[in-house]
Amino acid sequence: MKYYTYAYLREDRTPYYIGKGQGNRAYVNRYGKGRARRPKNLNNIILLKQNLTEEDAFRHEVYMIAVFGRKDLGTGILHNRTDGGEGPS
């Protein structure tokens, strides 16, 4: 299967979450403690890279999280709680 990376954007168009997915994952509401919520405005979801292997998608997710940094670590603007590169297929 082909994978992609995506970003959830604030109204000012800055990213607040970077993820990796396949199918409609970027567009599905996910709830739970510590999860970044999907933007209500679906125009605030962008696909960063598409048609990737899972390995390449994980690698790109890790790279993008490192570029923008994590709020919980005080290194940036993202609400991601991990450095990426893991998670379900």
Buried (B, 14 or more C-beta within 10 A) or exposed (E): EEBBBBBBBEEEEEBBBBBBBBEEBBEEEEEEEEEBEBBEEEEBBEEBBEEBEEEBBBBBBBBBBBEBBBBEEEEBEBBBBEEBBEEEE
